[in-house]
Amino acid sequence: MAEPKVCEDLLRERRKCTFDVTELTNLIDGGAQGTEERHYVENLVLNTEGLSTKNEVPEEYLSHKERYEYAVKKACILYEVLKEYAAKHNTMDAFKPTNKYRVTFGVVKDISPFMLHMGMFVPTILNQSDPEQMAEWLPQAMSMGILGTYAQTELGHGTFLRGLETTATYDPATEEFVLHTPTLTAYKWWPGGLAHTANHCIVVAQLYSKGVCYGVHPFFVQIRDTETHMPLPGVKVGEIGPKMGFQTANNGFLGFDHYRIPRRSMLMKNAQILKDGTYVKSKNDKLTYGTMVFVRVLIVTDVAYELSRAATIAVRYSAVRHQSQPKPGQPEPQILDYVTQQHKLFIGVATSHVFRVTGCWLWDSYSQVIADVGKGNMDQLPELHALACCLKAVCSRDATARVEEFRLACGGHGFMASSNLPIINGIVAATITYEGEYTVLMLQTARFLVKAWKQATLGNAMTPTVSYLVRFVNNDRVRWENRPEGIVSGFLAIAAGKTKAACESLQEYERSGMDYEDAWNSASVQLVNASEAHCRAILCEVSWRELSRLAAQSSPSLGKVLLQMGELYLIYWALEKRGDLLLYSTITGADIAKLQARYEVLLGLLRPNAVGLVDAFDIRDEILNSTLGAYDGRVYERLMEEALKSPLNAEPVNQSFHKYLKPLMMKAKL
């Protein structure tokens, strides 16, 4: 059977492209070899019998229970394939930013119930266990001999880890910890795969020994029998129910009734409990939170990828969709030709690149700090923590807004589940909350900024990412320059100005007689604003530097497009924050008008490359899972094909007519 023809609109768009699409794909993958390896993994997985979703009833029509069972079935086949791949290849790259394994979205449309096994369970073993523990647990976890998750959040406490209520009390007589859930709010709540998938988990609990609480620590805990999968005595576990998204993640709850585990179940790379109950303190309390920092760092590139999926769908659809007749007698134009549509779409495409390059820079920073920690140097941990907090918070929130904009840009069809935009929206929206809620994380960064500002007033640059504060201690306004570097300087001035204002407000509240924490609460809106400004300054500075570097290494045609996207991002946010720029720089109304004009010029420059830019994301149709975004552009045919799969279309008359509708109408005739 012949392959369906590609829509003529998309063919025409692809002919317009001014750069080599493959070159940009290779750049995104970290080189041609990266692209080749990703293609190999995708072909391996998607050509495996039992993993194709073609011609299957869409999972949205399944019951909640059936969707979970379907996801488990597919995930098991998938991991068998990946296990065979791992036997011949080094797969440790799965624990760093990479698109190589995103093929999972071509197998399970929503979230795999194994997501936290490789996402948090294995990394915690890698980063928190001592050599003996790692030798015992890691091979089992990597081979899927045991299935794990990460249980930290509780029904009553999330980001505030010191408030966790689950207890682990050491009994030196038996050399065991007694895990207990003392209240309803102490139940673990939310971990993916916990409900019916995992048989082991990392449990974060308050450690007690000799009557003293030593704070939260991680424990390796078996919760189900590995043969029968029944919950072990003293363990109460189940599912929390449907959510806005993540329907197949198998999020669960977990409680313990004086459940005993061996002393060596405590992960002991950093802190230890000796046999007699003596507590050996970690060199740095923050090391316990290592897995959370790791995940926050990866979320930046994760949302960059989800943006690329949503962008591909919305841009291709906008090239195929024709609407209105602005010029009488002329054909209906592609909606991609409307500047308002370009305004909705191109900033999202640019943001995906900005988040990717910034996320890779953050990963390199994380890797360096972790290497330093291994040598006993903890100096850069506070800066890494502050960076991971604000970048995770701002990028997740911005990505959610951009994905929603992509959905709205597709009109009514974007509301269809078959567009896949609602599922992508749910996946991204969840990142705002998990592994640290937005406001809480911004206030964590604010604590770092307050300390940095105090040092800056003394003429000291505390760490590299806040060194700019020293420049603005006695200089409230920066001289405006209408170029990318000038915009970056403007955002640094905003960040410094807002940090200064928040610190002065904090001091004023203290002088009024408030204690520090009440003063902090009163100033918290300004403190969050300061953190956001600091983060936007980091995003602007790092992304412009990184995109300029990549542009210099690329062909002239691609380099020009990379710089156009980087500049578009900077100008978009300069226009969004024009009020702040008027406060903290010498920008004028005329300068703002020039920025607006340049922004519109950039939209026009990027327009011929719109489809080429999303083609360069190189996301297979099976991974897009979208009727609107397929490579061939057969939007309307695919929408109808998917509609006809509805079980309601299996019969011309549904039984509800005879049961309810007809009797209702008959009564009206009496």
C-alpha positions as CSV (number, residue, x, y, z in Angstrom):
1,M,0.0,0.0,0.0
2,A,1.4,3.4,-1.0
3,E,2.3,5.9,1.7
4,P,-0.1,8.8,1.9
5,K,1.2,11.9,0.1
6,V,2.6,14.8,2.2
7,C,0.4,17.9,2.3
8,E,1.4,20.4,-0.4
9,D,1.5,23.2,2.2
10,L,4.2,21.4,4.1
11,L,6.2,20.5,1.0
12,R,6.2,24.2,0.0
13,E,7.2,25.3,3.6
14,R,10.1,22.8,3.6
15,R,11.4,24.2,0.3
16,K,11.5,27.7,1.8
17,C,13.9,26.6,4.6
18,T,17.2,28.5,4.5
19,F,19.3,26.2,6.6
20,D,20.3,22.5,6.8
21,V,17.7,20.9,9.0
22,T,19.9,17.9,9.7
23,E,22.6,20.2,11.0
24,L,20.3,21.7,13.6
25,T,19.1,18.2,14.5
26,N,22.7,17.1,15.1
27,L,23.3,20.2,17.2
28,I,20.3,19.4,19.4
29,D,21.5,15.8,19.8
30,G,25.0,17.0,20.7
31,G,26.5,15.8,17.4
32,A,25.8,13.6,14.4
33,Q,26.7,10.5,16.5
34,G,24.1,11.5,19.1
35,T,21.4,11.7,16.3
36,E,22.5,8.3,14.9
37,E,22.3,6.6,18.4
38,R,18.9,8.2,19.1
39,H,17.6,6.9,15.7
40,Y,18.9,3.5,16.5
41,V,17.1,3.3,19.8
42,E,13.9,4.7,18.3
43,N,13.9,2.1,15.5
44,L,14.8,-0.7,17.9
45,V,11.9,0.2,20.2
46,L,9.2,1.1,17.7
47,N,9.9,-1.9,15.4
48,T,9.5,-4.3,18.4
49,E,6.4,-6.5,18.2
50,G,3.8,-5.4,20.8
51,L,5.0,-1.8,21.1
52,S,3.3,-0.3,18.1
53,T,0.1,1.7,18.9
54,K,-1.0,1.7,15.2
55,N,-4.6,0.6,14.7
56,E,-5.1,0.2,18.4
57,V,-8.1,1.7,20.1
58,P,-6.8,5.0,21.6
59,E,-6.1,4.6,25.3
60,E,-8.4,7.5,26.2
61,Y,-11.3,5.1,25.6
62,L,-10.0,2.6,28.2
63,S,-11.1,2.5,31.8
64,H,-8.8,3.8,34.5
65,K,-7.8,0.3,35.4
66,E,-7.3,-0.8,31.8
67,R,-5.1,2.2,31.0
68,Y,-2.8,1.3,33.9
69,E,-2.6,-2.4,32.9
70,Y,-2.0,-1.3,29.2
71,A,0.8,1.0,30.4
72,V,2.5,-1.7,32.5
73,K,2.3,-4.2,29.7
74,K,3.9,-1.8,27.2
75,A,6.5,-0.6,29.8
76,C,7.6,-4.2,30.5
77,I,8.2,-4.9,26.8
78,L,9.9,-1.6,26.4
79,Y,12.4,-2.2,29.3
80,E,13.1,-5.7,28.0
81,V,14.2,-4.1,24.7
82,L,16.2,-1.4,26.5
83,K,17.8,-4.0,28.7
84,E,19.1,-5.9,25.7
85,Y,20.4,-2.6,24.3
86,A,22.1,-1.8,27.6
87,A,23.9,-5.2,27.5
88,K,25.8,-4.0,24.4
89,H,26.0,-0.2,25.0
90,N,26.8,2.2,27.8
91,T,23.4,3.5,29.0
92,M,24.6,5.8,31.8
93,D,23.8,8.7,29.5
94,A,20.2,8.1,30.5
95,F,21.0,9.9,33.7
96,K,21.9,13.2,32.0
97,P,20.1,15.5,29.5
98,T,19.4,13.5,26.4
99,N,16.6,12.9,23.9
100,K,17.9,9.4,23.2
101,Y,15.3,7.7,25.3
102,R,12.3,10.0,24.7
103,V,10.9,7.1,22.6
104,T,9.0,6.0,25.7
105,F,6.3,8.5,24.7
106,G,5.8,6.4,21.5
107,V,5.0,3.4,23.7
108,V,3.1,4.9,26.6
109,K,1.3,8.1,25.5
110,D,1.1,9.6,29.0
111,I,3.5,8.7,31.8
112,S,5.1,5.3,32.3
113,P,4.5,3.7,35.7
114,F,8.3,3.0,35.7
115,M,9.1,6.7,35.4
116,L,10.5,7.1,39.0
117,H,12.3,3.7,38.9
118,M,15.0,5.1,36.6
119,G,14.2,8.8,37.3
120,M,14.7,8.8,41.1
121,F,15.1,5.3,42.6
122,V,18.2,4.4,40.7
123,P,19.8,7.9,41.0
124,T,19.3,7.9,44.7
125,I,21.0,4.5,45.0
126,L,23.8,5.9,42.8
127,N,24.3,9.1,44.8
128,Q,23.3,8.2,48.4
129,S,24.4,4.6,49.1
130,D,27.8,3.5,50.3
131,P,29.9,1.1,48.1
132,E,28.6,-2.1,49.8
133,Q,25.0,-1.0,49.5
134,M,25.5,0.0,45.9
135,A,27.0,-3.3,45.1
136,E,23.9,-5.1,46.5
137,W,21.1,-2.9,45.3
138,L,22.2,-1.2,42.0
139,P,22.6,-4.4,39.9
140,Q,19.1,-5.5,40.9
141,A,17.6,-2.1,40.2
142,M,19.3,-1.7,36.8
143,S,18.2,-5.1,35.7
144,M,14.7,-4.5,36.9
145,G,15.1,-7.4,39.3
146,I,13.4,-5.1,41.8
147,L,11.0,-2.3,40.9
148,G,11.4,0.9,42.8
149,T,10.1,4.4,43.4
150,Y,10.9,7.4,45.6
151,A,8.5,8.1,48.6
152,Q,9.1,11.6,50.1
153,T,6.0,13.8,49.8
154,E,3.3,13.1,52.3
155,L,-0.4,13.9,52.5
156,G,0.3,16.8,54.8
157,H,3.7,18.0,53.7
158,G,5.4,18.4,50.4
159,T,8.3,20.8,49.7
160,F,8.8,21.5,53.5
161,L,10.9,18.4,54.2
162,R,11.6,19.3,57.8
163,G,7.8,18.9,58.4
164,L,7.7,15.3,57.2
165,E,6.1,13.0,59.8
166,T,7.0,9.5,58.9
167,T,9.5,8.2,61.5
168,A,12.4,5.8,61.4
169,T,13.3,4.9,65.0
170,Y,16.5,2.9,65.6
171,D,16.3,-0.1,67.9
172,P,19.9,-1.1,68.9
173,A,18.7,-4.3,70.5
174,T,17.8,-5.8,67.1
175,E,19.8,-3.4,64.9
176,E,16.7,-2.4,63.1
177,F,14.8,0.8,62.2
178,V,11.1,0.9,63.0
179,L,9.2,2.8,60.3
180,H,5.9,4.2,61.4
181,T,3.2,6.5,60.0
182,P,1.9,8.2,63.2
183,T,-1.0,10.3,61.6
184,L,-3.2,10.4,58.5
185,T,-1.2,13.3,57.2
186,A,2.1,11.3,57.5
187,Y,1.0,8.9,54.7
188,K,3.3,9.1,51.7
189,W,1.3,10.5,48.8
190,W,2.0,11.0,45.1
191,P,5.1,8.7,44.3
192,G,4.7,7.4,40.7
193,G,4.6,3.6,40.5
194,L,4.0,3.3,44.2
195,A,0.4,2.1,44.1
196,H,0.7,-1.3,42.3
197,T,4.0,-1.3,40.4
198,A,6.9,-0.9,42.8
199,N,8.0,-3.6,45.3
200,H,10.8,-1.4,46.8
201,C,11.1,2.3,47.4
202,I,13.3,4.9,48.9
203,V,11.5,6.3,51.9
204,V,12.4,9.7,53.3
205,A,11.7,9.7,57.1
206,Q,12.6,11.5,60.3
207,L,15.5,9.6,61.9
208,Y,15.4,9.0,65.7
209,S,18.1,7.3,67.7
210,K,18.7,7.4,71.4
211,G,15.7,9.7,71.8
212,V,17.1,12.3,69.5
213,C,15.7,13.4,66.1
214,Y,18.4,13.8,63.5
215,G,16.1,15.1,60.7
216,V,15.1,13.5,57.4
217,H,17.2,10.6,55.9
218,P,16.6,8.2,53.0
219,F,15.9,4.5,53.6
220,F,15.8,1.5,51.1
221,V,12.6,-0.3,51.9
222,Q,10.9,-3.4,50.5
223,I,7.1,-2.9,50.6
224,R,5.8,-5.9,48.6
225,D,6.6,-9.6,48.3
226,T,8.7,-10.2,45.2
227,E,6.9,-13.4,44.4
228,T,3.3,-12.7,45.1
229,H,3.5,-8.8,45.0
230,M,1.3,-8.7,48.1
231,P,2.0,-5.8,50.5
232,L,4.2,-7.0,53.4
233,P,2.7,-7.1,56.9
234,G,2.8,-3.6,58.4
235,V,2.6,-1.9,55.0
236,K,-0.5,-0.2,53.7
237,V,-0.3,0.9,50.0
238,G,-2.7,1.9,47.3
239,E,-3.5,4.3,44.5
240,I,-4.6,8.0,45.0
241,G,-7.0,8.1,42.0
242,P,-7.4,10.2,38.8
243,K,-5.5,13.5,38.4
244,M,-5.5,16.3,35.9
245,G,-2.7,14.4,34.1
246,F,-0.3,11.5,34.7
247,Q,-3.2,9.1,34.5
248,T,-0.9,6.1,33.9
249,A,1.8,7.1,36.4
250,N,0.2,4.8,39.1
251,N,0.7,7.5,41.8
252,G,0.2,5.9,45.2
253,F,-0.1,6.3,49.0
254,L,2.0,4.4,51.6
255,G,1.8,4.0,55.3
256,F,3.7,1.9,57.9
257,D,2.6,0.3,61.1
258,H,5.8,-0.2,63.2
259,Y,7.4,-1.8,60.2
260,R,11.0,-3.1,60.8
261,I,13.9,-2.9,58.4
262,P,17.6,-3.7,58.9
263,R,20.0,-1.0,60.1
264,R,21.9,-1.2,56.7
265,S,18.6,-0.1,55.0
266,M,19.5,3.5,55.8
267,L,21.5,4.9,52.8
268,M,24.9,5.6,54.4
269,K,27.1,7.4,51.9
270,N,26.8,10.6,53.8
271,A,25.4,10.1,57.3
272,Q,25.4,6.8,59.3
273,I,23.9,5.1,62.3
274,L,26.4,2.8,64.1
275,K,25.3,-0.5,65.6
276,D,25.0,1.0,69.1
277,G,22.8,3.8,67.7
278,T,25.5,6.5,67.6
279,Y,24.8,9.0,64.8
280,V,27.6,10.0,62.4
281,K,26.8,13.3,60.9
282,S,27.1,14.1,57.2
283,K,29.7,16.7,56.1
284,N,26.8,18.7,54.7
285,D,23.1,18.3,55.6
286,K,22.2,19.4,52.0
287,L,23.7,16.2,50.6
288,T,20.5,14.3,51.8
289,Y,18.6,16.4,49.2
290,G,20.9,15.3,46.3
291,T,18.3,13.4,44.4
292,M,15.9,16.4,44.5
293,V,18.6,18.7,43.1
294,F,19.4,16.2,40.4
295,V,15.8,16.0,39.3
296,R,15.3,19.8,39.4
297,V,18.3,20.2,37.1
298,L,16.9,17.6,34.6
299,I,13.4,19.2,34.6
300,V,14.8,22.2,32.7
301,T,15.7,20.1,29.6
302,D,12.6,17.9,30.1
303,V,10.3,20.9,29.7
304,A,12.5,22.0,26.7
305,Y,11.7,18.7,25.0
306,E,7.9,18.9,25.8
307,L,8.0,22.4,24.3
308,S,9.5,21.0,21.2
309,R,6.8,18.4,20.9
310,A,4.0,21.0,21.3
311,A,5.8,23.4,19.0
312,T,6.0,20.7,16.2
313,I,2.3,20.1,16.5
314,A,1.2,23.7,16.5
315,V,3.5,25.0,13.8
316,R,2.8,22.1,11.3
317,Y,-0.9,22.5,12.0
318,S,-0.6,26.3,11.4
319,A,1.1,25.6,8.0
320,V,-1.8,23.3,6.9
321,R,-4.7,25.3,8.3
322,H,-6.2,28.0,6.1
323,Q,-8.7,30.5,7.6
324,S,-10.5,33.7,6.7
325,Q,-10.3,35.9,3.6
326,P,-8.7,39.2,4.4
327,K,-8.4,40.1,0.7
328,P,-11.7,39.6,-1.2
329,G,-11.3,37.1,-4.1
330,Q,-8.0,35.7,-2.8
331,P,-7.5,32.2,-1.3
332,E,-7.7,31.7,2.4
333,P,-4.2,32.2,3.8
334,Q,-2.3,29.8,6.0
335,I,-2.9,30.9,9.6
336,L,0.9,30.8,9.9
337,D,1.0,33.9,7.7
338,Y,-0.9,35.9,10.4
339,V,1.6,37.8,12.5
340,T,-0.5,37.2,15.6
341,Q,-0.1,33.5,15.0
342,Q,3.7,33.9,14.6
343,H,3.7,35.8,17.9
344,K,2.0,32.9,19.6
345,L,4.3,30.2,18.1
346,F,7.8,31.5,17.5
347,I,8.5,32.5,21.1
348,G,7.7,28.9,22.1
349,V,10.1,27.5,19.5
350,A,12.8,29.9,20.7
351,T,12.1,29.1,24.3
352,S,12.6,25.4,23.7
353,H,16.1,26.2,22.5
354,V,16.8,28.6,25.3
355,F,15.8,26.1,27.9
356,R,17.8,23.3,26.3
357,V,21.1,25.3,26.1
358,T,20.5,26.7,29.6
359,G,19.6,23.2,30.9
360,C,22.8,21.8,29.5
361,W,24.8,24.6,31.1
362,L,23.1,23.9,34.4
363,W,23.9,20.2,34.1
364,D,27.6,21.0,33.5
365,S,27.5,23.2,36.6
366,Y,25.8,20.4,38.6
367,S,28.4,17.8,37.4
368,Q,31.3,20.1,38.4
369,V,29.8,20.8,41.9
370,I,29.1,17.1,42.5
371,A,32.7,16.3,41.4
372,D,33.9,18.9,43.9
373,V,31.8,17.5,46.6
374,G,33.4,14.1,46.0
375,K,36.7,15.8,46.8
376,G,35.3,17.3,49.9
377,N,34.7,20.8,48.5
378,M,31.1,21.9,49.4
379,D,31.7,25.7,48.6
380,Q,29.5,25.8,45.5
381,L,26.5,23.7,46.8
382,P,24.5,26.8,48.0
383,E,24.8,28.4,44.6
384,L,23.8,25.2,42.8
385,H,20.8,24.8,45.1
386,A,19.7,28.4,44.4
387,L,20.2,28.0,40.6
388,A,18.3,24.6,40.5
389,C,15.5,26.0,42.5
390,C,14.8,29.1,40.4
391,L,15.5,27.6,37.0
392,K,13.2,24.6,37.7
393,A,10.5,26.9,39.0
394,V,10.6,29.5,36.2
395,C,11.2,27.1,33.3
396,S,8.3,24.8,34.4
397,R,5.9,27.7,34.7
398,D,7.0,29.3,31.5
399,A,6.8,26.0,29.6
400,T,3.3,25.4,30.8
401,A,2.2,28.9,29.6
402,R,3.9,28.2,26.2
403,V,2.3,24.8,25.8
404,E,-1.1,26.3,26.6
405,E,-0.5,29.0,24.0
406,F,0.4,26.3,21.4
407,R,-2.9,24.5,22.3
408,L,-4.9,27.8,21.9
409,A,-3.1,28.5,18.6
410,C,-4.7,25.3,17.2
411,G,-8.2,26.5,17.9
412,G,-10.9,24.0,18.6
413,H,-8.8,21.1,17.3
414,G,-6.2,21.8,20.0
415,F,-8.9,20.8,22.5
416,M,-9.1,17.3,21.0
417,A,-7.3,14.6,22.9
418,S,-6.1,13.2,19.6
419,S,-4.0,16.4,19.1
420,N,-2.0,15.2,22.2
421,L,-1.7,18.8,23.4
422,P,-3.9,18.2,26.4
423,I,-1.7,15.3,27.6
424,I,1.5,17.3,27.0
425,N,-0.1,20.2,28.9
426,G,-0.8,17.9,31.8
427,I,2.8,16.5,31.8
428,V,4.3,20.0,31.8
429,A,1.9,21.5,34.3
430,A,2.8,18.9,36.8
431,T,6.4,20.0,36.7
432,I,5.5,23.3,38.4
433,T,4.6,21.4,41.5
434,Y,6.6,18.2,41.8
435,E,10.1,18.2,43.2
436,G,9.4,21.7,44.7
437,E,6.4,24.0,44.4
438,Y,7.0,27.2,42.5
439,T,6.7,29.8,45.3
440,V,8.6,27.7,47.8
441,L,11.5,27.2,45.4
442,M,11.6,30.9,44.6
443,L,11.8,31.7,48.3
444,Q,14.7,29.3,48.6
445,T,16.6,31.2,45.9
446,A,15.6,34.4,47.7
447,R,17.4,33.4,50.8
448,F,20.6,33.0,48.8
449,L,20.0,36.4,47.1
450,V,19.6,38.1,50.5
451,K,22.9,36.7,51.6
452,A,24.5,37.7,48.3
453,W,23.2,41.2,48.5
454,K,24.6,41.7,52.0
455,Q,28.0,40.6,50.7
456,A,27.6,42.9,47.6
457,T,27.1,45.9,49.9
458,L,30.5,45.1,51.4
459,G,32.0,45.0,47.9
460,N,32.2,41.1,47.8
461,A,31.0,39.0,45.0
462,M,29.7,35.9,46.8
463,T,29.6,33.5,43.8
464,P,29.8,33.9,40.0
465,T,26.1,33.9,39.2
466,V,25.4,36.7,41.7
467,S,28.6,38.7,41.0
468,Y,26.6,41.2,39.0
469,L,25.0,42.5,42.2
470,V,28.2,44.4,43.2
471,R,27.9,46.5,40.1
472,F,24.5,47.8,41.1
473,V,25.0,48.6,44.8
474,N,25.5,52.3,44.1
475,N,24.0,52.3,40.6
476,D,20.3,52.0,40.4
477,R,19.9,52.4,36.6
478,V,22.0,50.9,33.8
479,R,22.6,52.8,30.6
480,W,20.3,51.3,27.9
481,E,21.7,49.8,24.7
482,N,19.3,48.6,22.0
483,R,21.1,45.3,21.3
484,P,21.1,41.8,22.8
485,E,24.0,42.5,25.2
486,G,22.2,45.7,26.3
487,I,19.0,43.7,27.0
488,V,21.0,41.2,29.1
489,S,22.5,44.2,31.1
490,G,19.0,45.5,31.5
491,F,17.8,42.2,33.0
492,L,20.8,42.1,35.4
493,A,19.9,45.6,36.5
494,I,16.3,44.6,37.1
495,A,17.4,41.6,39.2
496,A,19.8,43.7,41.2
497,G,17.2,46.4,41.7
498,K,14.5,44.0,42.8
499,T,16.9,42.2,45.1
500,K,17.9,45.5,46.7
501,A,14.2,46.6,47.1
502,A,13.3,43.2,48.7
503,C,16.2,43.4,51.1
504,E,15.4,47.0,52.1
505,S,11.8,46.0,52.6
506,L,12.8,43.1,54.8
507,Q,15.0,45.3,56.9
508,E,12.2,47.9,57.2
509,Y,9.8,45.2,58.5
510,E,12.5,44.1,61.0
511,R,13.0,47.7,62.2
512,S,9.3,48.0,62.8
513,G,9.6,45.3,65.5
514,M,8.8,42.1,63.6
515,D,11.0,39.0,64.1
516,Y,12.9,37.9,61.1
517,E,10.5,35.2,59.9
518,D,7.4,37.5,60.1
519,A,9.4,40.2,58.3
520,W,10.3,37.5,55.7
521,N,6.7,36.6,55.2
522,S,5.6,40.3,54.9
523,A,8.3,40.8,52.2
524,S,7.8,37.5,50.5
525,V,6.0,38.8,47.4
526,Q,9.0,41.1,46.7
527,L,11.4,38.3,47.5
528,V,9.7,36.0,44.9
529,N,9.8,38.8,42.4
530,A,13.5,39.2,43.0
531,S,14.1,35.5,42.5
532,E,12.2,35.6,39.2
533,A,14.1,38.6,38.0
534,H,17.4,36.9,38.9
535,C,16.3,33.7,37.1
536,R,15.3,35.7,34.0
537,A,18.7,37.5,34.0
538,I,20.4,34.0,34.2
539,L,18.2,32.7,31.3
540,C,19.0,35.7,29.2
541,E,22.7,35.9,29.9
542,V,23.4,32.2,29.6
543,S,21.2,31.5,26.6
544,W,22.6,34.4,24.6
545,R,26.1,33.4,25.4
546,E,25.5,29.7,24.6
547,L,23.5,30.4,21.4
548,S,26.2,32.8,20.2
549,R,28.8,30.1,20.8
550,L,26.8,27.5,19.0
551,A,26.1,29.9,16.1
552,A,29.9,30.6,15.7
553,Q,30.5,26.8,15.5
554,S,27.7,26.3,12.9
555,S,27.3,27.1,9.2
556,P,26.5,30.7,8.5
557,S,22.9,29.9,7.5
558,L,22.2,28.0,10.7
559,G,24.2,30.4,12.9
560,K,22.0,33.3,11.6
561,V,18.8,31.5,12.6
562,L,20.1,30.5,16.1
563,L,21.0,34.2,16.7
564,Q,17.5,35.3,15.5
565,M,15.8,32.9,17.9
566,G,18.1,34.1,20.8
567,E,17.4,37.7,20.0
568,L,13.6,37.0,19.6
569,Y,13.6,35.5,23.1
570,L,15.4,38.5,24.6
571,I,13.2,41.1,22.9
572,Y,10.0,39.2,23.8
573,W,10.9,39.4,27.5
574,A,12.2,42.9,27.3
575,L,8.8,44.0,25.9
576,E,7.0,41.9,28.6
577,K,9.1,43.5,31.3
578,R,9.2,47.0,29.8
579,G,7.9,48.5,33.1
580,D,10.8,47.0,35.0
581,L,13.2,48.3,32.4
582,L,11.8,51.8,32.7
583,L,12.5,51.6,36.4
584,Y,16.0,50.1,36.4
585,S,17.5,51.3,33.1
586,T,17.6,54.5,30.9
587,I,15.3,52.9,28.3
588,T,12.9,55.4,26.7
589,G,9.5,55.1,24.9
590,A,11.4,55.5,21.6
591,D,13.7,52.5,22.6
592,I,10.6,50.4,23.3
593,A,9.1,51.3,20.0
594,K,12.4,50.2,18.3
595,L,12.3,46.9,20.2
596,Q,8.7,46.3,19.0
597,A,9.7,47.0,15.4
598,R,12.7,44.7,15.7
599,Y,10.5,42.0,17.2
600,E,8.2,42.1,14.3
601,V,11.1,42.0,11.8
602,L,12.4,38.9,13.6
603,L,9.0,37.2,13.2
604,G,9.2,37.9,9.5
605,L,12.8,36.6,9.3
606,L,11.9,33.3,11.1
607,R,8.6,32.8,9.1
608,P,10.3,31.0,6.1
609,N,12.0,28.6,8.5
610,A,9.1,27.9,10.8
611,V,8.5,24.3,9.6
612,G,12.2,23.7,9.1
613,L,12.8,24.6,12.8
614,V,10.3,22.1,14.1
615,D,11.3,19.5,11.6
616,A,14.8,19.8,13.1
617,F,13.4,18.7,16.5
618,D,13.2,15.4,14.6
619,I,10.3,13.9,16.6
620,R,8.8,10.8,15.0
621,D,5.0,10.7,14.5
622,E,4.8,7.8,17.0
623,I,6.3,10.0,19.7
624,L,4.3,13.1,18.8
625,N,1.0,11.0,19.0
626,S,-0.8,13.8,17.3
627,T,-3.5,14.1,14.6
628,L,-2.5,17.7,14.0
629,G,1.3,17.5,14.0
630,A,2.2,14.5,11.8
631,Y,5.0,14.9,9.3
632,D,2.7,14.4,6.3
633,G,0.3,17.1,7.4
634,R,-2.9,15.0,6.8
635,V,-4.6,16.8,9.6
636,Y,-8.3,16.4,8.5
637,E,-7.9,12.8,7.4
638,R,-6.2,11.9,10.7
639,L,-8.9,13.7,12.8
640,M,-11.6,11.7,11.0
641,E,-9.7,8.4,11.3
642,E,-9.3,8.9,15.0
643,A,-12.9,10.0,15.5
644,L,-14.1,6.8,13.8
645,K,-12.2,4.7,16.4
646,S,-14.6,5.9,19.1
647,P,-16.5,2.9,20.5
648,L,-19.7,5.0,20.2
649,N,-19.3,4.8,16.5
650,A,-19.4,1.0,16.4
651,E,-23.2,1.1,16.2
652,P,-25.6,3.6,14.6
653,V,-27.9,3.6,17.6
654,N,-26.7,3.5,21.1
655,Q,-28.7,1.6,23.7
656,S,-29.3,4.8,25.6
657,F,-31.8,5.8,23.0
658,H,-34.2,2.9,23.8
659,K,-33.5,3.1,27.6
660,Y,-33.7,6.9,28.1
661,L,-34.1,9.1,25.1
662,K,-37.1,7.5,23.5
663,P,-39.1,7.2,26.8
664,L,-38.3,10.9,27.5
665,M,-39.7,11.9,24.0
666,M,-42.7,9.6,24.4
667,K,-43.7,11.3,27.7
668,A,-43.6,14.6,25.8
669,K,-46.3,13.3,23.3
670,L,-48.8,12.3,26.1
